[in-house]
Amino acid sequence: MPAAVNTGLLYRAGRPLIFCMAPERAHDVVLASLKNAHALGLSGLLASHPPDDPVDVMGIRFPNRVGLAAGLDKNGDYIEALAALGFGFLEIGTVTPRPQPGNPKPRMFRLVSRQALINRLGFNNKGLDHVLQRLEATRFDGVLGVNIGKNKDTPNRDAVKDYLTGLEAVFPHASYITVNISSPNTEGLRDLQQADPLTDLLAALVEKRNALARESDRQVPLALKIAPDLTPAELQSVAQVINQSGVEAVIATNTTLDRQAVAGLPHGEEAGGLSGAPLFERATEVLRSMRAALRPELSLIGVGGIVNGANAVSKLQAGADLVQIYTGLIYRGPELVGEIGRAIHAAELGR
Ligand SMILES: Cc1cc2nc3c(=O)[nH]c(=O)nc-3n(C[C@H](O)[C@H](O)[C@H](O)COP(=O)(O)O)c2cc1C
């Protein structure tokens, strides 16, 4: 397929140049270039589109099962350009009510030999007002998730307010809304995964969402994004709370604090969340245990360590309805989107 060959070649040719830059700078430069290429009508050259493979999940029709994970386009500044890469859905954010700068730089590190990243960005984002402007301006009419979080200086006892603010603001624009309580880079955030705070948070969000749905006659599913570092007992407790909460989906998983897989490597001990290939097994294990513990009508989005088509098929076999990628895209480029779509399609045909 010539388009796929071009995509792979183009990215492989450009990658050494991109990887010469500090990771965060490379991120900004690549996204700005992608946006320019898209404005010039050239983004198709980069794309390696998955085959049409529509699927209904959470009551939404997805053109294919391959999504962009949260964190790459935190502010919704690149929606059209990213959509042109062939994703079946995009998730923007995490957005917090107020803008915040995140942690001091450097705060993103490549572990090239392991196709991995460590980041401690800390929810750097331009805030809800900016994201709302982007959502109002976008011409993208595909499936768009919006991932919401709380500000760093909002204490956990007030976290519900931040999430309610986010939910209410993005509700009219989002295909689904992700509640992110699993970033390791906002102190104490993951404590919201404990049964009591989680029960209260989800009850408040589901109640508000249901009221908004009644007023607008529009259904917007809620997804909860969880960490890979929960113990088996914690996973069971989280699943129990979710089963009774009224949310529609779980996203498993965010980045990990575990460093076993990268011990001794340059940057291996940097603080933050580890993503990419070394996360694959753990994230898939969490996905599998969630599938076993959740009510069957709940949907699952599998994310963590997908760097090739076979990884994505394994996520579906572990119970995912959809998959998302972030770090794999950095290492493999846009050809990964098409590769995953084709691998999933082939696996479905073989069932
Ligand atoms: C640099 C970076 C920033 C991220 N920012 C967010 C974020 O803002 N919100 C979120 O829910 N997940 C965020 N993530 C986590 C990803 O969405 C994903 O869950 C994780 O990286 C595992 O997938 P991967 O191995 O394909 O990267 C971020 C990941 C990276 C690498």
The ligand as an SDF file (V2000), in Angstrom:
LIG
                    3D

 31 33  0  0  0  0  0  0  0  0999 V2000
    3.9590   12.9930   27.7550 C   0  0  0  0  0  0  0  0  0  0  0  0
    2.6800   12.3440   28.2230 C   0  0  0  0  0  0  0  0  0  0  0  0
    1.6530   13.1370   28.7080 C   0  0  0  0  0  0  0  0  0  0  0  0
    0.4650   12.5340   29.1540 C   0  0  0  0  0  0  0  0  0  0  0  0
   -0.5560   13.3250   29.6100 N   0  0  0  0  0  0  0  0  0  0  0  0
   -1.7260   12.7490   29.9880 C   0  0  0  0  0  0  0  0  0  0  0  0
   -2.8160   13.5390   30.4040 C   0  0  0  0  0  0  0  0  0  0  0  0
   -2.7560   14.7700   30.4190 O   0  0  0  0  0  0  0  0  0  0  0  0
   -3.9530   12.8960   30.7900 N   0  0  0  0  0  0  0  0  0  0  0  0
   -4.0790   11.5340   30.7690 C   0  0  0  0  0  0  0  0  0  0  0  0
   -5.1400   11.0150   31.1170 O   0  0  0  0  0  0  0  0  0  0  0  0
   -3.0540   10.7540   30.3530 N   0  0  0  0  0  0  0  0  0  0  0  0
   -1.9020   11.3370   29.9590 C   0  0  0  0  0  0  0  0  0  0  0  0
   -0.8710   10.5430   29.5300 N   0  0  0  0  0  0  0  0  0  0  0  0
   -1.0370    9.0620   29.5610 C   0  0  0  0  0  0  0  0  0  0  0  0
   -1.4310    8.4960   28.2040 C   0  0  0  0  0  0  0  0  0  0  0  0
   -2.7000    8.9570   27.8110 O   0  0  0  0  0  0  0  0  0  0  0  0
   -1.4520    6.9480   28.2640 C   0  0  0  0  0  0  0  0  0  0  0  0
   -2.4400    6.5500   29.1870 O   0  0  0  0  0  0  0  0  0  0  0  0
   -0.1190    6.3590   28.6880 C   0  0  0  0  0  0  0  0  0  0  0  0
    0.9530    7.0890   28.1430 O   0  0  0  0  0  0  0  0  0  0  0  0
    0.0210    4.8970   28.2840 C   0  0  0  0  0  0  0  0  0  0  0  0
   -0.0890    4.7520   26.8860 O   0  0  0  0  0  0  0  0  0  0  0  0
    1.1970    4.6440   25.9000 P   0  0  0  0  0  0  0  0  0  0  0  0
    2.0930    3.5780   26.4660 O   0  0  0  0  0  0  0  0  0  0  0  0
    0.6130    4.3200   24.5590 O   0  0  0  0  0  0  0  0  0  0  0  0
    1.8530    5.9780   25.9240 O   0  0  0  0  0  0  0  0  0  0  0  0
    0.3210   11.1250   29.0990 C   0  0  0  0  0  0  0  0  0  0  0  0
    1.3680   10.3450   28.5860 C   0  0  0  0  0  0  0  0  0  0  0  0
    2.5360   10.9320   28.1440 C   0  0  0  0  0  0  0  0  0  0  0  0
    3.6390   10.0550   27.6040 C   0  0  0  0  0  0  0  0  0  0  0  0
  1  2  1  0
  2  3  1  0
  2 30  2  0
  3  4  2  0
  4  5  1  0
  4 28  1  0
  5  6  2  0
  6  7  1  0
  6 13  1  0
  7  8  2  0
  7  9  1  0
  9 10  1  0
 10 11  2  0
 10 12  1  0
 12 13  2  0
 13 14  1  0
 14 15  1  0
 14 28  1  0
 15 16  1  0
 16 17  1  0
 16 18  1  0
 18 19  1  0
 18 20  1  0
 20 21  1  0
 20 22  1  0
 22 23  1  0
 23 24  1  0
 24 25  2  0
 24 26  1  0
 24 27  1  0
 28 29  2  0
 29 30  1  0
 30 31  1  0
M  END
$$$$
